[in-house]
């Protein structure tokens, strides 16, 4: 497989990876403009803009956008995260030029028709309502808000309902003008792709875009705290977050190995102790996420209202026990799980394109997979044990609880248990 990178004079970057033998390709544009780039009055605008991109351009209406890709058997979609908005498609290799034309069209030429804005506003309000009705979704928004209060990185990606109701065409156009700059975009493609052909099309499509001043981000400040909402639900939902490294910090690999050993699979400590031995829940897991300048290791579980206290206290006990006796065998297993998950996940062109875009945005280069494996293998047992001790003792916590949680101990009580 061959990875090639090209940068246009205006800063627009193109990265491709040819995967021999594949009859399909994934191609997309990743824009460094997500929820974190919004000012408070703009909260939700990046996500609203992602929706509006599919609602019509200067040369295609909403139906024609969908038909252009689906007529050739392809698939098109988009997502908004806290740091990125992505527009992407999967097509047969002979239709890559068509897919790029459609994606470039929706990114560069949305018309923001007033009627379509009103229709999509209703769709997004329904999406917000659906999220509020999904406890194991919304609890993570509340956890993020408590971890990073009064900061853009802490606000919901969907936006507050009152904000979404107020957005108009000028708001959308302003966000595009501020953030959809060529130097903040990456075009990534993987599979049956021809690098030179994609560069030629991109030069014609994006070469005339004007660069401009890139607005900086406010530094993230993990504050922590507690969110509790009592509600009559079948389950009490528990989410604990602990401050972790950002994605450029070499310690991110240690954090990911640790969270995998702690709660990354059926053999993990939390799964075995909380579910298998005690039967306190159906779902429990730990994972580590990272941003440009911060990160969070999260533990989530759902249980009955009368068992939420036991679950919370045992989770703290497992954090402490991991700092004391996490052994080489489980660290080795977590390391292997992490490497295997990464490598198996990259067997599809969609995953490859996602990785290309992400790596280029973070490092301005594409690290070889062997380099990443080496970084994972370089994490020692002692590194993981030291990190486990930090998680158990000094890492700042955030807590979110939702459902029948009257019996759940408050964060202060859990902190006392943590320190005991």
GIVENPE-V465595 format. One record per pair of residues at least 24 apart in sequence whose ideal C-beta (glycine too) atoms are under 8 Angstrom apart, sorted by the first residue. I is the first residue (numbers start at 1). J is the second residue. Records with the same first field share a line. If there is no record, write none. Layout:
I=J, J
This chain:
2=195
3=356, 366
4=195
5=360, 365, 366
6=195, 199
8=182, 202, 203, 206, 207
9=207
10=182, 183, 206, 207, 208, 209, 210, 211
11=181, 182, 183, 211
12=182, 183, 185, 187, 202, 206, 207, 209
13=185, 186, 187, 360
14=186, 187, 188, 195, 198, 199, 202
15=186, 187, 188, 189, 356, 357, 360, 366
16=188, 189, 190, 193, 195, 198, 356
17=189, 190, 191, 193, 352, 353, 356
18=190, 191, 192, 193, 194, 195
19=190, 191, 192, 349, 352
22=93, 191, 192, 349
23=92, 93, 192
24=90, 91, 92, 93, 191, 192, 349
25=90, 91, 92, 93, 96, 99, 189, 190, 191, 192, 193, 349
26=88, 89, 90, 189, 190, 191, 348, 349, 350, 352, 353
27=88, 89, 91, 96, 99, 100, 103, 187, 188, 189, 193, 198, 353
28=86, 87, 88, 89, 103, 187, 188, 189, 353, 357
29=86, 87, 88, 103, 104, 107, 185, 186, 187, 188
30=84, 85, 86, 185, 186, 188, 357, 358, 361
31=84, 85, 86, 87, 107, 179, 180, 184, 185
32=83, 84, 179, 184, 185, 361
33=84, 85, 175, 179, 180, 184
34=80, 81, 82, 83, 84, 85, 157
35=80, 81, 82, 83, 152, 153, 155, 156, 157
36=82, 83, 152, 153, 217, 291
37=83, 152, 178, 179, 215, 217
38=152, 155, 175
39=152
40=152, 155
41=163
42=163, 171, 175
43=152, 155, 156, 159, 160, 163
44=124, 156, 157, 158, 159, 160, 163, 164, 167
45=159, 163, 167, 171, 172, 175
46=80, 85, 157, 175, 179
47=80, 124, 157, 158, 159
48=120, 121, 124, 159, 164, 167, 172
49=85, 110, 172, 175, 176
50=78, 79, 80, 85, 87
51=120, 123, 124
52=110, 112, 116, 117, 120, 172
53=78, 87, 106, 107, 110
54=78, 106
55=110, 112, 113, 116, 117, 119, 120
56=110, 111, 113, 116
57=105, 106, 109, 110, 111
58=105, 109, 111
59=105, 109
60=102, 105
62=116
65=102, 105, 106
68=98, 102
69=98, 99, 102
72=98
74=99
76=102, 103
80=157
81=157
82=153, 157, 291
83=291, 292
84=358, 361
86=354, 357
88=350, 353
90=349, 350
92=192
93=191, 192, 193
96=189, 192, 193, 194, 197, 198
97=197, 201
100=187, 189, 198, 201, 202, 205
101=201, 205
104=201, 202, 205, 206
107=180
108=205, 206, 209
110=172, 176
112=169, 172, 173
114=169
117=167, 168, 169, 172
121=164, 165, 167
124=158, 159, 164
125=161, 164, 165
127=158
128=158, 159, 161, 164
131=158
135=233, 235, 237, 302, 402, 403
136=237, 283, 300, 302
138=402
139=237, 239, 300, 400, 401, 402
140=239, 298, 300, 400
142=227, 229, 239, 400, 402
143=227, 239, 241, 298, 398, 399, 400
144=241, 296
145=227
146=223, 224, 225, 226, 227, 241, 398, 399, 400
147=222, 223, 224, 225, 241, 243, 296, 398
148=220, 221, 222, 223, 294
149=223, 225
151=218, 220, 221
152=217, 218
153=220, 291, 294
178=215
179=215
181=209, 210, 211, 212, 214
182=206, 209, 210, 211
183=211, 214
184=214
186=356, 357, 360, 361
188=353, 354, 356, 357, 360
189=353, 356
190=349, 350, 352, 353, 356
191=349, 352, 353
192=349
217=292, 293
219=293
220=291, 292, 293, 294
222=294, 296, 396, 398
223=396, 398
224=396, 397, 398
225=398, 399, 411
226=398, 399, 400, 401, 410, 411
227=399, 400, 401
228=400, 401, 402, 405, 408, 410
229=401, 402, 403, 405
230=403, 404, 405, 406
231=402, 403, 404
232=404
233=402, 403, 404
234=403
235=302, 303, 304, 305, 403, 404
236=302, 303, 304, 305, 307, 308, 401, 402, 403, 404, 405, 408
237=300, 301, 302, 400, 401, 402, 403
238=299, 300, 301, 302, 303, 308, 311, 312, 315, 400, 401, 408
239=298, 299, 300, 399, 400, 401
240=298, 299, 300, 312, 315, 397, 398, 399
241=296, 297, 298, 299, 397, 398, 399, 400
242=296, 297, 298, 391, 395, 396, 397, 398
243=294, 295, 296, 395, 396
244=288, 289, 290, 294, 295, 296, 297, 395
245=290, 295
246=290, 291, 292, 293, 294, 295
247=290, 291, 292, 295, 362
248=292, 362
249=290, 295
250=375
251=383, 387
252=288, 290, 295
253=375, 376, 378, 379
254=379, 383, 384, 387
255=288, 290, 295, 297, 387
256=288, 338
257=331, 334, 335, 338, 376, 379, 384
258=288, 297, 322, 326, 334, 384, 387, 388, 391
259=286, 287, 288, 297
260=286, 334, 337, 338
261=322, 326, 330, 331, 333, 334, 384
262=286, 299, 318, 319, 322, 388
263=287, 299
264=334, 337
265=337
267=330, 333
268=334
269=318, 321, 322, 326, 330
270=299, 301, 315, 318
273=314, 318
274=301, 311, 314, 315, 318
278=310, 314
280=307, 310, 311, 314
281=307, 311
292=362
296=398
297=391, 395
302=403
304=404
305=403, 404, 405, 406, 407
306=407
308=401, 404, 405, 407, 408
309=407, 408, 409
312=408, 409, 414
313=409, 414, 417
316=414, 417, 418
317=417
319=388, 391, 392, 418
320=392, 418
322=388, 391, 392
323=385, 388, 389, 391, 392, 393
326=384, 385, 388
328=381
331=381, 384
335=376, 377, 379
338=376
339=373, 376, 377
342=369, 372
343=369
392=418
393=418, 419
